[in-house]
Amino acid sequence: MRLPPPRRGRNSLGARVQPAQAMNQIGLNLPNLITLARLLSVPLAIWLIISSDYGAAFWVFVAAGVSDALDGYIAKRFDRRTRLGALLDPIADKSLLMSVYVTLGYAGQLPDWLVIVVVFRDVMIVGGFVLIQASTPARQFDPLYISKINTTLQIVLVAFVLARLGLGAGDGPLTVILVSAVAVTTVLSGMSYFVRWARIYTGTEQVL
C-alpha cells in the first residue's frame, strides 16, 4: 500500500506551499532569524552580567553587534527586507541595550542616574512615536543625527565597561569621559525628539 505524500500546507488559493515559502510569507527569512537570535540573547547577557561573568557578556554583546550589521547587510544586499524585520530589528537592539544598561546599573557598574536618564529617554521617544502614529496619518521617521551619535556612544560605553571588567582593559579617565558623553548626548537627543514630537503634533513640522 502506497502512503500519501506528506502535507505541506496550502495557500489561500489551494496551491501547495513549501516550508521555505511559508516562512517567507510570515517574514521568517535569514535576516529576521538572525535578528530573532539577537533578541533571544538578551536573557543570556543579563544572566552573565548578574553572574559577574563579564568576559562572556562582552563577547555576547560583540556578537550581537556583529549580527546587527550582518542581518542589515543581507536584507539589503539580497532584497530580504520585510515589515516584520523593520519592526523586529529596533526591538531587538533596544531590548539588548536597555537590558544591559539596567543590569550594569543593578550590578553597580554604571551610575544609577545615568541608567535612569537613558531609560527615560527611550521611554519618552517610544511613547511619543506611538502617540504620533495614533493621532496623525501614518508616516516614516528617520532617526535624528544626535540620536545616532548617542546610540553609538551608549554602545561604546557598554563595550568598554564589559571589556574593562571581563578582559582587564585599562581604565584611566576614559570611563568618566564616556559616561559624561553618553549623559550629554542622551539629554540632547531626548530634547530634540521632544521638540520634534511637539512640532508634528501641533502641525508645525511635516515629516515624510
N, C-alpha and C positions, 0 to 999 in steps of 0.2 A: 504494500500500500504506500503510495507516494504522499508525503506530507506536504501541506500547502506552504508556500514561501512565507517568511516572517513578515508581519505587518510593519510598514514603515511610516504609517500615518498618511493622511491626505490633506490637501489644502481645501479652500472653500469651494473650488470647482470640482472636487472629487479626484484630482490627479494625485498620484503618489508623491510624497515629499521625502527626499533623502535626509538622513540625520544632519548632514552639514548644511543643507538648505534650511532645515528647521531652525538650526542655531542662528543662521544669518537673519532669518525672519524676525527673531526676537532680539537681535543685536549682539549675540554672543560670538563675536569673531575674535581673532587672536589679540588685537589691541585691547579689547574690552576684558578679555580674560586676564591679561597682564595687569590691567587697572584693578580688576577684582582681587587679584592676588595681593596687590599693594594695600588694598583696603583690609584684607584679611591679616596683613602683617601688623596692623595696629595693636591688637591684643598681645602679640609676641613682643613688640617693642616696649609696651607698658610693663609686662611681666619681667623683662630683662632689666629694666631700669629699677623697678622695685626690688629686684633680687641683687642689685648692685653689680650686675654683670654688664658694665658699661662698654667694655670692648666689643662684646657681641651685639649690644644695642647700636653701637656705632656702625658696624658692618650691615646690620639690618636697615639702618637709616640710609646708608650709602646705596644699598641695593634698591631701596625704594626710589631714591633719586634717579638711579640709572633706569629703572623700569618706567619712570615718568617720561624720561626722554625717549625711551625705546618705543613705548606704545604710541606716542605722538608721531614719531618718525614713520612707523609702519602704517598708521592710519592715513597720513598724508601721502606717503610715497606710493602706496598700493590702493589708495582711494577706499579705505575701510572705515571712513568716518560715519558714525551713526548718532541718532538722537540719544540713545542710551549712553554712548560713550561721552557725549558732550555733557550729560548730567552726572555720570559716574566719576569722571576724572577729577573735577574740582571737589567732589565729596570725599574722594579718597585722599587727595592732597591735604585738604583742610582737616580731615579727621586725624591723619597721621601727625601733622604739625601741631595741632592744638592738643592732642593727647600727650605728645612728648613734652610740650611746654608745661602742661598741668602736672604731669608726673615728675618732671625735673623740679618743679616748684615744690611739690609734695615731699620730694627727697631732700630738699634744702640746697639744691644745686643751682637754682635760679631764684632771684628775688621775688617774693610774693607779689609785690606791687607791679613788677614787670609782667608777670603771668596774668594778673587782673587786667592790666591795660591791653595786652594782646588779645585776650579772650573777649573783652568788652568790645573792642574794635570790630572783631569778626562778627559778633552777635549783632552789632548795630548795622553793619553792612548787609548781612543776610536779611535782617528784619526790614531794612529799607528797600532792598530788592523785592522782597515778597510784597510789600505794601504797594510799590510802584507797579508791579506786574498785575496786582489785583484791582487797581483803581485806574489804570491807564491802558491804552492799547498796547498789545504785546510788542516788544522791541528788543533789540540786541544791544548789550552794553560791552564796550571794550574796557579792560582794566586801565586805571589811571597810571601814569608813569611813576608817580611817587609810590603807588601800591606795588608795582613791580620791584622797585628798589627795596621797599620794606620787606617783601616776601623773601627776596634774595638774602637780605641781612638776617632775617629770622632763621633761615636755613643754615647760614654760615655760623651763627651763634650756637645753634644746637649741635652741629657737627663738631665745632671746636670744643664745646664743653664735654661732649662724649669722648672725643679723642684725648682730651686732657685727663679725663678720669680713667678711661679704659686703656689707653695706649701710652700714657706717660708723656704726652706732648707738653712742651713748655707753656708756661702761663704768662708771667710778667703782667704788664698793664693791658694786654690785649682783651682780656675778659671784660674789664671795666669799659674799655673803648667800644666793644661790640654791644654790650648792654645799653650803653648810652645812645649809640647809633640806632639800635632797634627801638628804644623808647621814643626818641625824637621822630623817627620816620613813621612809627605806628600812630602817634598823635597827629602828625601832619596828614597821614593817609586817611585816618578817621574823620578829621575835619573836612578834608577835600570831598570825601564821599557824602558827608552830611550836607555840604553845600550843593553838591550835585543832586541828591535826592530832593532837597528843598526846592531847587530851581525847576526840576522836572515836574514835581507835584504841583507847583503853582503855575506851571505852563510858561515859565520864562526861559527854559532851555529845551531844545529839541535834540533828541538822540535817535539815530537810525537804528 
